[in-house]
Amino acid sequence: MKLTRVRVTREDREKGKLFARGMTGALLVVSFLSLALPAPAPPSVRLPAVLRVDQVSLSGLPVTVSQVESCDCWSGLRGQATRKVRMALYNGTSAPINIGGGVGSSLRLVVGYGEDRESLRVTLPAIPADPEVTYAGVPSNVPLSVADRFEEHWATRLDVAPLSFGLPPHYSLFLIPPNPHGVVEVMGEEITFPTYLSSDVLAPGEQFGNTMPRTVGVDTWTFYVPYPDSLASIASAPLGVSFKGQYDDAFVIVGIAIMASEADRQMVIGFAPYPSPGTLLSPMHF
């Protein structure tokens, strides 16, 4: 079932083209800047290739992650599944946190693979230098930048006992970054779900994602989760419900982690488990 892309109507695509072509150079700059998130730039989290976490407990952490929602999405691009996530956050630390999209974000999706692997390649849409603008149904009425290429990244391997996350000892754990804010990939008449956020900085003592009513598609993160090599070549095609079962054990999404760097140390400062399969939603609903 195609759950990871939303359809772009002919009217939407023409609207995007007219918007991109009809504005003056000065107005284009303003429009494209509106896709960026406001200054000041938050501190980026740079994670090493391998991260050792000595923490035993994942509860009582200073950043609260709650109300996690996600989709039962299996199709995607380049041998990757797409997972859209929404959550509420509270920063109980004394420093601002980068909650934006891209590899500089503090957010990571913790994913376990049932094989002993040393590395995990992730391809994310690249932020275009001269973006074409398009519109989509989710989120609605906001301009989105169309990626003209993708970038390759290597997910950080989490060097910690899988049992700490409730997984068997032979599993390998990786930290996957979210897609960049406001960037989508278009294939034919379909468009991928974007990471789209009202802010990329969570200041000390602030909450995020609790505002009601929530706007569908806003304050959500999109993650690309690679399939194991043995399935990647066929997983790129849209998956029907009748075939979904063969992918259920391809990986286990453990949860959402909030990372922080201090001197030469990297720490997990927030964590919430991934929703159980029975609670996963259609990505069109949040």
C-alpha positions as a Markdown table, in Angstrom:
| # | Residue | x | y | z |
|---|---|---|---|---|
| 1 | Met | 0.0 | 0.0 | 0.0 |
| 2 | Lys | 1.4 | 3.4 | -0.9 |
| 3 | Leu | 1.4 | 5.2 | 2.4 |
| 4 | Thr | 4.6 | 7.1 | 2.2 |
| 5 | Arg | 3.8 | 9.5 | -0.6 |
| 6 | Val | 1.0 | 11.9 | -1.3 |
| 7 | Arg | -0.3 | 12.6 | -4.7 |
| 8 | Val | 0.3 | 16.0 | -6.4 |
| 9 | Thr | -2.6 | 17.0 | -8.6 |
| 10 | Arg | -2.0 | 18.7 | -11.9 |
| 11 | Glu | -3.4 | 21.9 | -10.4 |
| 12 | Asp | -0.9 | 21.6 | -7.5 |
| 13 | Arg | 2.1 | 21.1 | -9.9 |
| 14 | Glu | 1.0 | 24.0 | -12.1 |
| 15 | Lys | 0.6 | 26.1 | -9.1 |
| 16 | Gly | 4.1 | 25.3 | -8.0 |
| 17 | Lys | 5.5 | 26.1 | -11.4 |
| 18 | Leu | 3.7 | 29.4 | -11.7 |
| 19 | Phe | 4.9 | 30.3 | -8.2 |
| 20 | Ala | 8.5 | 29.5 | -9.1 |
| 21 | Arg | 8.5 | 31.2 | -12.5 |
| 22 | Gly | 6.2 | 34.2 | -11.9 |
| 23 | Met | 8.0 | 35.8 | -8.9 |
| 24 | Thr | 10.7 | 38.3 | -9.3 |
| 25 | Gly | 14.2 | 37.4 | -8.1 |
| 26 | Ala | 13.9 | 39.5 | -4.9 |
| 27 | Leu | 10.5 | 37.9 | -4.1 |
| 28 | Leu | 11.9 | 34.4 | -4.8 |
| 29 | Val | 14.6 | 35.0 | -2.3 |
| 30 | Val | 12.0 | 35.9 | 0.3 |
| 31 | Ser | 9.8 | 32.9 | -0.6 |
| 32 | Phe | 12.7 | 30.5 | -0.3 |
| 33 | Leu | 13.9 | 32.0 | 2.9 |
| 34 | Ser | 10.4 | 31.4 | 4.3 |
| 35 | Leu | 11.2 | 27.7 | 4.0 |
| 36 | Ala | 14.2 | 28.1 | 6.3 |
| 37 | Leu | 13.9 | 28.2 | 10.0 |
| 38 | Pro | 14.5 | 31.3 | 12.1 |
| 39 | Ala | 17.8 | 32.5 | 13.5 |
| 40 | Pro | 19.6 | 32.0 | 15.7 |
| 41 | Ala | 21.0 | 28.7 | 14.3 |
| 42 | Pro | 20.8 | 26.0 | 17.0 |
| 43 | Pro | 23.8 | 24.0 | 18.0 |
| 44 | Ser | 24.4 | 21.1 | 15.6 |
| 45 | Val | 25.0 | 17.6 | 17.0 |
| 46 | Arg | 27.9 | 15.9 | 15.3 |
| 47 | Leu | 27.9 | 12.2 | 16.1 |
| 48 | Pro | 30.8 | 9.9 | 15.5 |
| 49 | Ala | 30.7 | 6.7 | 13.3 |
| 50 | Val | 30.4 | 4.6 | 16.5 |
| 51 | Leu | 28.8 | 5.9 | 19.7 |
| 52 | Arg | 29.3 | 4.2 | 23.0 |
| 53 | Val | 26.5 | 4.9 | 25.5 |
| 54 | Asp | 27.3 | 3.8 | 29.1 |
| 55 | Gln | 23.8 | 4.7 | 30.4 |
| 56 | Val | 21.9 | 1.8 | 31.8 |
| 57 | Ser | 18.5 | 3.7 | 32.2 |
| 58 | Leu | 16.6 | 5.4 | 29.5 |
| 59 | Ser | 14.0 | 6.8 | 31.9 |
| 60 | Gly | 14.2 | 10.0 | 34.1 |
| 61 | Leu | 16.2 | 11.8 | 31.3 |
| 62 | Pro | 16.1 | 15.7 | 31.2 |
| 63 | Val | 14.3 | 15.9 | 27.8 |
| 64 | Thr | 10.8 | 14.5 | 27.9 |
| 65 | Val | 9.6 | 12.8 | 24.7 |
| 66 | Ser | 5.9 | 11.9 | 24.7 |
| 67 | Gln | 2.8 | 11.5 | 22.5 |
| 68 | Val | 4.8 | 9.7 | 19.8 |
| 69 | Glu | 2.8 | 8.9 | 16.6 |
| 70 | Ser | 4.0 | 7.3 | 13.5 |
| 71 | Cys | 2.8 | 5.5 | 10.3 |
| 72 | Asp | 2.8 | 2.0 | 9.1 |
| 73 | Cys | 4.7 | 2.9 | 6.0 |
| 74 | Trp | 6.8 | 0.5 | 4.0 |
| 75 | Ser | 7.4 | 2.0 | 0.6 |
| 76 | Gly | 10.1 | 4.6 | -0.1 |
| 77 | Leu | 13.0 | 5.6 | -2.3 |
| 78 | Arg | 16.3 | 3.9 | -3.0 |
| 79 | Gly | 15.6 | 0.7 | -1.0 |
| 80 | Gln | 14.4 | 2.6 | 2.1 |
| 81 | Ala | 11.1 | 2.7 | 4.0 |
| 82 | Thr | 9.6 | 6.0 | 5.0 |
| 83 | Arg | 8.5 | 6.7 | 8.5 |
| 84 | Lys | 6.7 | 9.9 | 9.5 |
| 85 | Val | 6.8 | 10.8 | 13.2 |
| 86 | Arg | 5.1 | 13.4 | 15.4 |
| 87 | Met | 5.8 | 13.9 | 19.1 |
| 88 | Ala | 5.7 | 16.3 | 22.0 |
| 89 | Leu | 9.0 | 17.5 | 23.6 |
| 90 | Tyr | 10.0 | 19.3 | 26.8 |
| 91 | Asn | 13.5 | 20.6 | 27.3 |
| 92 | Gly | 14.5 | 20.2 | 30.9 |
| 93 | Thr | 18.1 | 21.0 | 30.3 |
| 94 | Ser | 19.9 | 24.4 | 30.6 |
| 95 | Ala | 20.8 | 24.6 | 27.0 |
| 96 | Pro | 18.9 | 25.0 | 23.7 |
| 97 | Ile | 18.4 | 21.8 | 21.6 |
| 98 | Asn | 18.4 | 21.5 | 17.8 |
| 99 | Ile | 15.2 | 19.7 | 17.0 |
| 100 | Gly | 15.2 | 20.5 | 13.3 |
| 101 | Gly | 15.8 | 18.3 | 10.3 |
| 102 | Gly | 19.0 | 17.0 | 8.8 |
| 103 | Val | 22.1 | 15.5 | 10.1 |
| 104 | Gly | 22.7 | 18.4 | 12.5 |
| 105 | Ser | 19.5 | 17.6 | 14.4 |
| 106 | Ser | 19.6 | 16.2 | 18.0 |
| 107 | Leu | 16.8 | 13.8 | 17.0 |
| 108 | Arg | 17.6 | 10.3 | 15.9 |
| 109 | Leu | 15.4 | 7.3 | 15.1 |
| 110 | Val | 16.9 | 4.2 | 16.9 |
| 111 | Val | 16.6 | 1.2 | 14.6 |
| 112 | Gly | 17.8 | -2.4 | 15.2 |
| 113 | Tyr | 18.8 | -4.8 | 12.5 |
| 114 | Gly | 18.8 | -8.6 | 13.0 |
| 115 | Glu | 22.3 | -9.0 | 11.6 |
| 116 | Asp | 25.8 | -8.1 | 12.7 |
| 117 | Arg | 26.6 | -5.1 | 10.6 |
| 118 | Glu | 29.2 | -2.4 | 11.0 |
| 119 | Ser | 27.7 | 0.3 | 8.9 |
| 120 | Leu | 24.4 | 1.6 | 7.5 |
| 121 | Arg | 24.1 | 3.8 | 4.5 |
| 122 | Val | 21.2 | 6.3 | 4.4 |
| 123 | Thr | 20.4 | 8.5 | 1.5 |
| 124 | Leu | 18.5 | 11.8 | 2.3 |
| 125 | Pro | 17.1 | 14.5 | -0.1 |
| 126 | Ala | 19.6 | 17.3 | -0.5 |
| 127 | Ile | 18.7 | 20.9 | 0.1 |
| 128 | Pro | 18.7 | 22.4 | -3.4 |
| 129 | Ala | 20.7 | 25.6 | -4.1 |
| 130 | Asp | 18.1 | 26.9 | -6.5 |
| 131 | Pro | 14.9 | 25.1 | -5.5 |
| 132 | Glu | 11.8 | 24.5 | -7.6 |
| 133 | Val | 8.8 | 25.1 | -5.4 |
| 134 | Thr | 5.8 | 22.7 | -5.2 |
| 135 | Tyr | 2.7 | 22.2 | -3.0 |
| 136 | Ala | 1.3 | 19.1 | -1.5 |
| 137 | Gly | -1.8 | 17.9 | 0.4 |
| 138 | Val | 0.2 | 17.3 | 3.6 |
| 139 | Pro | 1.0 | 19.8 | 4.9 |
| 140 | Ser | -1.3 | 22.0 | 2.8 |
| 141 | Asn | -0.8 | 25.4 | 1.4 |
| 142 | Val | 2.9 | 25.7 | 2.2 |
| 143 | Pro | 5.7 | 25.9 | -0.4 |
| 144 | Leu | 8.1 | 23.0 | -0.4 |
| 145 | Ser | 11.5 | 22.8 | -2.0 |
| 146 | Val | 12.0 | 19.9 | -4.5 |
| 147 | Ala | 15.3 | 18.1 | -4.1 |
| 148 | Asp | 17.2 | 17.7 | -7.3 |
| 149 | Arg | 19.6 | 15.2 | -5.9 |
| 150 | Phe | 20.2 | 13.1 | -2.8 |
| 151 | Glu | 23.1 | 12.9 | -0.3 |
| 152 | Glu | 24.7 | 9.8 | 1.2 |
| 153 | His | 25.2 | 9.6 | 4.9 |
| 154 | Trp | 26.4 | 6.9 | 7.3 |
| 155 | Ala | 24.2 | 6.3 | 10.3 |
| 156 | Thr | 25.9 | 6.3 | 13.6 |
| 157 | Arg | 26.2 | 2.8 | 15.1 |
| 158 | Leu | 25.1 | 2.6 | 18.7 |
| 159 | Asp | 27.7 | 0.6 | 20.6 |
| 160 | Val | 25.5 | -0.6 | 23.5 |
| 161 | Ala | 24.0 | -3.9 | 24.5 |
| 162 | Pro | 20.8 | -4.4 | 22.4 |
| 163 | Leu | 19.3 | -5.9 | 25.6 |
| 164 | Ser | 19.2 | -2.3 | 26.9 |
| 165 | Phe | 16.6 | -1.6 | 24.2 |
| 166 | Gly | 14.8 | -4.9 | 24.6 |
| 167 | Leu | 16.4 | -6.6 | 21.6 |
| 168 | Pro | 18.2 | -9.9 | 21.2 |
| 169 | Pro | 22.0 | -9.7 | 21.6 |
| 170 | His | 22.7 | -10.4 | 17.9 |
| 171 | Tyr | 21.0 | -7.1 | 16.8 |
| 172 | Ser | 22.9 | -4.1 | 15.6 |
| 173 | Leu | 21.6 | -0.6 | 16.5 |
| 174 | Phe | 21.9 | 2.5 | 14.5 |
| 175 | Leu | 20.9 | 6.2 | 14.9 |
| 176 | Ile | 19.2 | 7.6 | 11.8 |
| 177 | Pro | 18.8 | 11.4 | 11.2 |
| 178 | Pro | 15.6 | 13.0 | 10.0 |
| 179 | Asn | 15.2 | 14.4 | 6.5 |
| 180 | Pro | 15.9 | 18.2 | 6.1 |
| 181 | His | 13.1 | 20.6 | 6.8 |
| 182 | Gly | 10.8 | 21.5 | 3.9 |
| 183 | Val | 12.4 | 19.4 | 1.3 |
| 184 | Val | 10.6 | 16.7 | -0.7 |
| 185 | Glu | 11.4 | 14.4 | -3.6 |
| 186 | Val | 9.1 | 14.2 | -6.6 |
| 187 | Met | 8.7 | 11.2 | -8.8 |
| 188 | Gly | 6.1 | 11.5 | -11.6 |
| 189 | Glu | 3.0 | 12.9 | -10.0 |
| 190 | Glu | 3.9 | 11.7 | -6.4 |
| 191 | Ile | 5.7 | 13.6 | -3.7 |
| 192 | Thr | 7.3 | 12.3 | -0.5 |
| 193 | Phe | 6.3 | 13.5 | 2.9 |
| 194 | Pro | 8.6 | 16.3 | 4.2 |
| 195 | Thr | 10.0 | 17.0 | 7.6 |
| 196 | Tyr | 8.1 | 20.3 | 8.3 |
| 197 | Leu | 8.6 | 22.2 | 11.6 |
| 198 | Ser | 7.4 | 25.5 | 13.0 |
| 199 | Ser | 10.7 | 25.8 | 14.9 |
| 200 | Asp | 14.1 | 24.1 | 15.0 |
| 201 | Val | 15.2 | 25.3 | 18.4 |
| 202 | Leu | 13.8 | 24.1 | 21.7 |
| 203 | Ala | 14.9 | 26.5 | 24.4 |
| 204 | Pro | 15.4 | 25.5 | 28.1 |
| 205 | Gly | 12.0 | 25.0 | 29.8 |
| 206 | Glu | 10.1 | 25.1 | 26.5 |
| 207 | Gln | 7.6 | 22.6 | 25.2 |
| 208 | Phe | 7.1 | 21.7 | 21.5 |
| 209 | Gly | 4.3 | 19.9 | 19.7 |
| 210 | Asn | 1.6 | 20.4 | 22.4 |
| 211 | Thr | -0.3 | 23.2 | 20.6 |
| 212 | Met | -3.9 | 22.3 | 19.9 |
| 213 | Pro | -5.5 | 22.0 | 17.5 |
| 214 | Arg | -2.6 | 20.4 | 15.5 |
| 215 | Thr | -2.2 | 21.1 | 11.8 |
| 216 | Val | -1.9 | 18.0 | 9.7 |
| 217 | Gly | 1.7 | 17.7 | 8.4 |
| 218 | Val | 3.2 | 20.5 | 10.5 |
| 219 | Asp | 5.7 | 19.7 | 13.3 |
| 220 | Thr | 6.4 | 16.2 | 11.9 |
| 221 | Trp | 9.7 | 14.6 | 11.0 |
| 222 | Thr | 10.3 | 12.2 | 8.2 |
| 223 | Phe | 12.9 | 9.4 | 8.4 |
| 224 | Tyr | 14.2 | 7.1 | 5.7 |
| 225 | Val | 15.0 | 3.6 | 7.1 |
| 226 | Pro | 17.2 | 1.4 | 4.9 |
| 227 | Tyr | 16.1 | -2.1 | 4.3 |
| 228 | Pro | 18.7 | -4.9 | 4.7 |
| 229 | Asp | 20.8 | -5.4 | 1.5 |
| 230 | Ser | 19.0 | -8.6 | 0.8 |
| 231 | Leu | 15.6 | -6.8 | 0.5 |
| 232 | Ala | 16.7 | -3.3 | -0.7 |
| 233 | Ser | 16.4 | -4.1 | -4.4 |
| 234 | Ile | 12.8 | -5.1 | -4.2 |
| 235 | Ala | 11.7 | -2.8 | -1.4 |
| 236 | Ser | 12.1 | 0.3 | -3.6 |
| 237 | Ala | 8.9 | -0.7 | -5.4 |
| 238 | Pro | 5.5 | 0.2 | -3.8 |
| 239 | Leu | 4.5 | -2.6 | -1.5 |
| 240 | Gly | 1.0 | -4.1 | -1.5 |
| 241 | Val | -0.6 | -5.2 | 1.7 |
| 242 | Ser | -0.4 | -8.9 | 0.7 |
| 243 | Phe | 3.4 | -8.6 | 0.5 |
| 244 | Lys | 3.9 | -6.5 | 3.7 |
| 245 | Gly | 4.5 | -9.5 | 6.0 |
| 246 | Gln | 7.8 | -10.4 | 4.5 |
| 247 | Tyr | 9.3 | -7.1 | 5.5 |
| 248 | Asp | 8.0 | -7.1 | 9.1 |
| 249 | Asp | 11.3 | -8.5 | 10.5 |
| 250 | Ala | 13.6 | -6.5 | 8.2 |
| 251 | Phe | 14.3 | -4.0 | 11.0 |
| 252 | Val | 12.9 | -3.1 | 14.4 |
| 253 | Ile | 12.3 | 0.6 | 15.1 |
| 254 | Val | 13.1 | 0.9 | 18.8 |
| 255 | Gly | 12.3 | 4.5 | 19.5 |
| 256 | Ile | 13.2 | 8.2 | 19.3 |
| 257 | Ala | 16.4 | 9.4 | 21.0 |
| 258 | Ile | 17.5 | 13.0 | 21.7 |
| 259 | Met | 21.3 | 13.3 | 21.6 |
| 260 | Ala | 23.6 | 15.9 | 23.1 |
| 261 | Ser | 27.4 | 16.6 | 22.8 |
| 262 | Glu | 29.5 | 17.7 | 25.7 |
| 263 | Ala | 33.2 | 18.1 | 25.2 |
| 264 | Asp | 34.1 | 14.7 | 23.7 |
| 265 | Arg | 31.1 | 12.9 | 25.2 |
| 266 | Gln | 27.8 | 12.1 | 23.4 |
| 267 | Met | 24.8 | 11.4 | 25.6 |
| 268 | Val | 21.2 | 10.3 | 25.2 |
| 269 | Ile | 19.3 | 13.1 | 27.0 |
| 270 | Gly | 15.8 | 12.0 | 25.9 |
| 271 | Phe | 14.1 | 8.8 | 24.8 |
| 272 | Ala | 10.7 | 7.4 | 24.0 |
| 273 | Pro | 9.8 | 4.0 | 22.6 |
| 274 | Tyr | 8.3 | 3.7 | 19.1 |
| 275 | Pro | 4.6 | 3.1 | 19.0 |
| 276 | Ser | 3.3 | -0.4 | 18.9 |
| 277 | Pro | 2.1 | -1.8 | 15.5 |
| 278 | Gly | -1.5 | -1.6 | 16.5 |
| 279 | Thr | -1.4 | 2.1 | 17.1 |
| 280 | Leu | 0.3 | 3.2 | 13.9 |
| 281 | Leu | -1.7 | 5.7 | 11.7 |
| 282 | Ser | -2.1 | 6.6 | 8.1 |
| 283 | Pro | 0.4 | 9.4 | 7.3 |
| 284 | Met | -2.4 | 11.5 | 5.9 |
| 285 | His | -3.9 | 11.8 | 9.4 |
| 286 | Phe | -1.1 | 13.6 | 11.2 |
